[in-house]
């Protein structure tokens, strides 16, 4: 499965782990330059320590160590001080606080051909060097080490260098809460903006002031611009609704006068085919205006009065009425509910508009079917598919994409029998699209027409 990282929180954490990876490399490579690692002595260092050995022999430092092996007085010297180890690995000349470090060094560095040095806190130990000293009239081989007090680093720095995993855990402990807070502070305003955008896409044009009051400055500015866009959309919708009302009022006045004039003509001259034609066309024009206003009002109502409604709420009353109506018309009504627990699935929209849309489609099928109407509910990929099938005459495939257009009427027996203005499916199409859904027509397996309505479920 393809994993996407095109999310702000994911990018933040990926960036963090990239930096953390570089830090790990630094933790393991920088200590290689630390003097507290075991380092081979250079030829210059070896010559220097050999000179120290000669000096120690001349000044009888080794002899005094053998004669007085007790721990020397605690004093910090900035020049090398010799320490001996005999064949039985006894340490001679070391102070109490140095013995453990010297033993550790002797354990790791015991090749006189490759003398090394290492710093332990404030001690720098170098060696071993093979020397022969006279002890009780016998020549005995000893290993010589040199201990030097150096300037100590801060304890915490030393501890971190000695325990790199402590550094890793410390960085994780400190950085993780900070990054979690950073990720949360950035992603929460974006999620709010996403929810607001989804609400607008579903027709909810309410201004969300929270977008302007929370989050970083840049995201607040985006939220303010988004709210301005919503307000502009509301203004456009209000203006269109107002214009529709004005146009309707202005057109109805001459239509009313035309109907009155037709009535006066009938009184004076009696009925005629021409007069009937005038009255019929006037009535049709008045009905068209009413339907157009109905579409506009339905859009406005659908946008203003929205909430989360369950699928069962939409279907419950509509299906009961459809079954009753089909029984009266002696038509077989089939309900195929393939969604388990439809009350658990919610849509965000206007309950009345969605119920009316489903009702219109079912009544349309009842109007044109011969004997069977089937309503199916299917769940696919987080969307509900509602399919209405009938076994009527059906339509040619070329008509499928046109029947949702305003005032479009099919010139076939199907529409000649049932008169209409061609706005019923247009209202259905407008309502479904305003709820971010789709609706289309196709051939039914029953032989007639199938109308498919697809609506997305609500995701908070």
C-alpha positions in Angstrom: 0.0 0.0 0.0 1.3 3.4 -0.9 2.0 5.6 2.1 1.6 9.3 1.6 3.6 11.8 3.5 1.9 14.8 2.1 0.7 15.9 5.5 2.1 18.7 7.6 2.4 16.6 10.7 4.1 13.8 8.8 6.6 16.2 7.2 7.4 17.7 10.6 8.2 14.3 12.1 10.1 13.1 9.1 12.2 16.2 9.2 12.7 15.6 12.9 13.9 12.1 12.4 16.2 13.2 9.5 17.8 15.7 11.9 17.9 13.1 14.6 19.6 10.7 12.3 22.3 13.3 11.6 22.6 13.8 15.3 23.1 10.1 15.8 26.0 10.2 13.3 27.4 13.1 15.1 27.1 11.3 18.5 29.2 8.4 17.1 31.7 10.3 15.0 32.5 13.3 17.1 33.7 11.1 20.1 36.3 9.7 17.8 38.1 13.0 18.2 37.9 12.8 22.0 41.1 12.3 23.9 39.3 10.0 26.3 39.3 7.2 23.7 42.2 4.8 23.5 44.7 6.5 21.2 48.0 5.1 19.9 50.9 7.3 21.0 52.8 9.0 18.2 56.5 8.6 17.9 57.0 12.0 19.3 54.9 11.1 22.4 56.9 7.8 22.8 60.2 9.7 22.7 58.8 12.1 25.3 57.8 9.3 27.7 61.1 7.6 27.2 62.8 10.7 28.3 60.5 10.7 31.3 61.6 7.2 32.1 65.2 8.1 31.9 64.5 11.1 34.2 62.7 8.9 36.6 65.6 6.4 36.7 68.1 9.2 37.3 66.0 10.8 40.1 65.3 7.3 41.5 61.6 7.7 41.3 61.1 4.1 40.5 63.4 3.0 43.4 61.4 5.1 45.8 58.1 3.5 44.6 59.5 0.0 45.2 60.8 1.0 48.6 57.6 2.9 49.6 54.7 1.3 47.7 52.1 2.9 49.9 49.8 5.4 48.3 51.5 8.7 47.7 50.2 12.0 49.1 47.3 13.5 47.3 48.7 16.2 45.1 47.8 17.2 41.6 50.8 17.6 39.3 50.7 18.9 35.8 53.7 16.7 34.7 53.6 12.9 34.2 54.0 10.7 37.4 55.1 7.1 37.0 53.1 4.1 38.2 54.4 0.5 38.1 52.8 -2.9 37.5 54.6 -6.1 38.4 54.3 -9.5 36.9 51.5 -10.4 39.3 49.6 -7.3 38.1 50.0 -5.4 41.4 49.8 -1.7 41.0 52.6 0.3 42.7 52.4 4.1 43.3 48.7 4.7 42.5 46.4 6.7 44.6 43.1 5.3 45.8 41.0 7.3 43.3 43.2 6.3 40.4 43.4 2.5 40.9 40.2 1.7 39.1 41.0 3.8 36.1 44.6 2.4 35.9 43.3 -1.2 36.1 40.8 -0.5 33.4 43.6 1.1 31.2 46.0 -1.8 32.0 43.3 -4.3 30.9 42.7 -2.7 27.5 46.3 -1.5 26.8 49.0 -4.1 27.7 51.1 -4.2 24.6 54.5 -2.5 25.1 55.0 -2.4 21.3 51.9 -0.3 20.9 51.6 2.1 23.9 48.4 4.1 24.1 46.8 6.9 26.1 43.4 7.6 27.4 41.8 10.3 29.6 39.6 9.3 32.6 37.9 12.4 33.8 40.8 14.5 35.0 43.5 11.8 34.6 45.5 11.1 31.4 47.1 7.7 31.5 49.8 6.6 29.0 51.7 3.3 28.6 52.7 0.6 29.0 56.5 0.8 28.8 58.7 -2.1 29.7 61.5 -1.4 32.2 63.9 -3.5 34.3 64.6 -2.5 37.9 66.7 -4.0 40.6 64.6 -5.4 43.4 66.3 -7.3 46.3 69.4 -7.8 44.2 67.4 -9.2 41.3 66.5 -7.7 37.9 62.7 -7.7 37.6 60.6 -6.5 34.6 57.9 -4.0 35.3 55.4 -2.2 33.2 55.5 1.6 33.6 52.5 3.9 33.2 52.4 7.6 33.4 49.6 9.5 35.1 49.0 13.2 34.4 46.4 15.5 35.8 44.7 17.4 33.0 42.1 20.2 33.0 38.7 18.4 33.6 35.7 19.0 31.4 32.3 19.6 32.9 30.9 16.5 34.6 27.7 16.5 32.5 29.7 16.7 29.2 31.9 13.9 30.3 29.0 11.8 31.3 27.2 12.4 28.0 30.4 11.5 26.0 30.8 8.4 28.1 27.1 7.4 27.7 25.9 8.3 24.1 22.6 6.5 24.6 21.9 8.9 27.5 22.3 11.8 25.0 19.9 10.1 22.6 17.3 9.5 25.3 17.7 13.0 26.6 17.2 14.5 23.2 14.1 12.3 22.6 12.7 13.3 26.0 13.1 17.0 25.4 12.3 17.2 21.7 9.3 14.8 21.4 6.9 17.0 23.6 8.0 20.1 21.7 7.4 18.5 18.3 4.1 17.1 19.4 3.0 20.6 20.5 4.3 22.1 17.3 2.5 19.5 15.2 -0.7 20.0 17.1 -0.5 23.8 16.9 -0.1 23.7 13.2 -2.4 20.9 12.2 -5.4 21.8 14.4 -6.1 25.1 12.6 -5.6 23.4 9.3 -8.1 20.7 10.3 -10.6 23.4 11.3 -10.1 25.0 8.0 -10.6 21.7 6.2 -13.9 21.1 8.1 -15.1 24.6 7.3 -14.2 24.0 3.6 -16.1 20.7 3.6 -19.1 22.4 5.2 -19.1 25.0 2.5 -18.8 22.3 -0.2 -21.9 20.8 1.4 -23.8 24.1 1.3 -23.2 25.3 4.8 -22.3 29.0 4.4 -21.9 30.0 8.0 -18.9 32.1 8.9 -16.6 30.4 11.4 -14.9 33.1 13.6 -12.7 30.4 15.3 -10.7 30.4 12.1 -9.6 34.0 12.7 -9.1 33.7 16.5 -6.9 30.6 16.9 -3.7 29.3 15.4 -0.6 31.0 14.1 -0.8 34.4 12.5 -0.5 33.1 8.9 -3.3 30.5 9.4 -5.5 33.2 11.0 -5.0 35.3 7.9 -6.0 32.4 5.8 -9.1 31.9 8.0 -10.1 35.5 7.7 -9.8 35.3 3.9 -11.8 32.1 3.9 -14.6 33.8 5.9 -14.6 36.7 3.5 -15.1 34.3 0.7 -18.0 32.7 2.5 -19.6 36.1 3.1 -19.2 36.9 -0.6 -20.9 33.7 -1.6 -23.7 34.4 0.8 -24.1 37.9 -0.7 -24.2 36.4 -4.3 -26.8 33.9 -3.2 -28.9 36.5 -1.5 -28.7 38.8 -4.5 -29.7 36.0 -6.9 -32.7 35.2 -4.6 -33.7 38.8 -4.4 -33.5 39.1 -8.2 -35.6 36.0 -8.7 -38.2 37.4 -6.4 -38.2 40.8 -8.2 -38.4 39.2 -11.6 -41.2 36.9 -10.5 -43.2 39.8 -9.1 -42.7 41.9 -12.2 -43.6 39.1 -14.6 -46.7 38.1 -12.6 -48.2 41.5 -12.9 -48.5 41.4 -16.8 -49.5 37.7 -16.6 -52.4 38.6 -14.2 -53.5 41.4 -16.6 -53.3 39.0 -19.5 -55.5 36.5 -17.7 -58.0 39.3 -16.8 -58.0 40.5 -20.5 -58.7 36.9 -21.6 -61.6 36.7 -19.2 -63.1 40.0 -20.6 -62.7 38.8 -24.1 -64.6 35.6 -23.3 -67.5 37.6 -21.8 -67.7 39.8 -24.9 -67.0 37.3 -27.7 -67.5 33.9 -26.1 -65.1 30.9 -26.2 -62.7 30.3 -29.1 -59.7 28.1 -29.8 -57.4 31.1 -29.9 -58.6 32.2 -26.5 -58.2 28.7 -25.0 -54.6 28.7 -26.4 -53.8 32.0 -24.8 -55.1 30.9 -21.4 -53.3 27.6 -21.7 -49.9 29.2 -22.5 -50.5 31.8 -19.8 -51.1 29.1 -17.3 -48.0 27.2 -18.4 -45.8 30.3 -18.1 -47.2 31.0 -14.6 -46.4 27.4 -13.6 -42.9 27.7 -15.0 -42.3 30.8 -12.9 -43.5 28.9 -9.8 -41.2 26.0 -10.5 -38.2 28.2 -11.0 -38.9 30.0 -7.8 -39.3 26.6 -6.1 -35.9 25.5 -7.4 -34.3 28.7 -6.1 -36.1 28.5 -2.8 -35.2 24.8 -2.4 -31.5 25.7 -2.9 -31.7 28.5 -0.4 -33.5 26.3 2.2 -31.1 23.4 1.6 -28.2 25.7 2.2 -29.5 27.4 5.3 -31.1 24.5 7.2 -28.6 21.7 7.3 -27.6 19.2 10.0 -26.4 15.6 10.3 -29.3 13.2 9.5 -29.2 9.5 9.5 -30.0 7.5 6.4 -32.9 5.8 8.2 -34.5 9.3 8.8 -34.5 10.1 5.1 -35.9 6.7 4.1 -38.4 5.9 6.8 -41.4 8.1 5.9 -40.8 8.1 2.2 -40.7 4.4 1.9 -43.8 3.9 4.0 -45.7 6.3 1.8 -44.3 4.8 -1.4 -45.4 1.3 -0.3 -48.9 2.6 0.5 -49.2 4.5 -2.8 -47.9 1.5 -4.8 -50.5 -0.8 -3.2 -53.3 1.6 -4.2 -52.0 1.6 -7.8 -51.6 -2.2 -7.7 -47.9 -1.9 -8.4 -45.4 -4.3 -6.8 -42.9 -2.3 -4.6 -39.6 -3.9 -3.7 -37.3 -2.5 -1.0 -33.7 -3.9 -1.0 -31.9 -2.6 2.1 -28.3 -3.9 1.8 -26.9 -1.5 4.4 -26.9 -3.0 7.9 -27.9 -0.5 10.6 -28.7 2.5 8.4 -29.3 4.6 11.5 -25.6 4.5 12.1 -24.8 6.2 8.8 -25.2 10.0 8.6 -25.4 12.6 5.8 -25.0 16.3 6.3 -27.8 18.1 4.6 -31.4 19.2 4.6 -33.7 16.4 5.7 -36.8 17.8 3.9 -34.9 18.3 0.6 -33.3 14.9 0.6 -36.6 13.2 1.5 -38.4 15.1 -1.1 -35.8 14.2 -3.7 -36.1 10.5 -3.0 -39.9 10.8 -3.0 -39.9 12.5 -6.4 -37.8 9.7 -7.9 -40.0 7.0 -6.5 -43.2 8.7 -7.6 -41.6 9.3 -11.1 -41.0 5.5 -11.3 -44.5 4.7 -10.1 -45.9 7.0 -12.8 -44.1 5.3 -15.7 -43.7 1.7 -14.6 -45.9 -1.2 -15.7 -46.0 -3.3 -12.6 -42.8 -3.2 -10.6 -40.7 -0.5 -8.8 -37.6 -1.5 -6.9 -35.6 0.7 -4.5 -32.2 -0.5 -3.5 -29.7 0.9 -0.9 -26.0 -0.1 -1.3 -22.9 1.1 0.6 -19.7 1.5 -1.4 -16.5 3.3 -0.4 -18.1 5.5 2.2 -21.0 6.6 0.0 -24.6 5.5 -0.3 -26.0 4.5 -3.6 -29.8 4.7 -3.9 -31.2 3.0 -7.1 -34.8 3.2 -8.3 -35.7 0.7 -11.0 -38.9 0.3 -13.0 -40.1 -2.0 -15.7 -41.7 0.7 -17.8 -41.0 1.6 -21.5 -37.6 3.2 -20.5 -35.6 5.7 -22.6 -33.0 5.5 -25.3 -29.5 5.8 -24.1 -29.1 9.2 -25.9 -31.7 10.7 -23.6 -30.1 9.7 -20.3 -27.8 12.7 -20.0 -30.5 15.2 -21.1 -33.4 14.4 -18.8 -32.0 16.4 -15.9 -31.9 19.6 -17.9 -34.5 22.3 -17.2 -37.7 22.1 -19.3 -36.3 19.1 -21.3 -39.1 16.7 -22.3 -38.6 13.4 -24.2 -40.7 13.2 -27.3 -42.0 9.7 -26.7 -45.0 7.9 -25.5 -43.6 8.0 -22.0 -44.0 11.7 -21.7 -46.9 12.2 -24.0 -49.1 10.2 -21.6 -47.9 12.1 -18.5 -47.9 15.9 -19.1 -45.3 18.0 -17.3 -43.0 21.0 -17.6 -39.7 19.0 -17.3 -38.5 20.5 -14.0 -39.0 17.5 -11.7 -35.7 15.8 -12.4 -34.0 19.2 -12.6 -35.0 19.9 -9.0 -33.7 16.4 -8.1 -30.4 17.1 -9.8 -30.0 20.5 -8.2 -30.7 19.1 -4.7 -28.3 16.1 -5.1 -25.5 18.3 -6.5 -25.9 20.8 -3.6 -25.3 17.8 -1.2 -22.0 16.9 -3.0 -23.7 13.9 -4.7 -24.3 12.7 -8.2 -27.4 11.4 -10.0 -27.6 9.8 -13.3 -29.9 7.5 -15.4 -29.2 4.1 -17.0 -31.0 1.1 -18.3 -32.6 -1.0 -15.6 -32.3 -4.8 -15.4 -36.1 -4.8 -15.1 -36.3 -3.5 -18.6 -37.2 0.1 -17.9 -35.3 3.1 -16.4 -32.9 3.1 -13.5 -32.1 6.4 -11.6 -29.0 6.2 -9.4 -28.4 8.7 -6.7 -25.0 8.7 -4.9 -24.5 10.7 -1.7 -21.4 10.9 0.5 -21.6 10.1 4.2 -20.7 12.7 6.8 -17.2 12.6 8.2 -16.3 14.9 11.0 
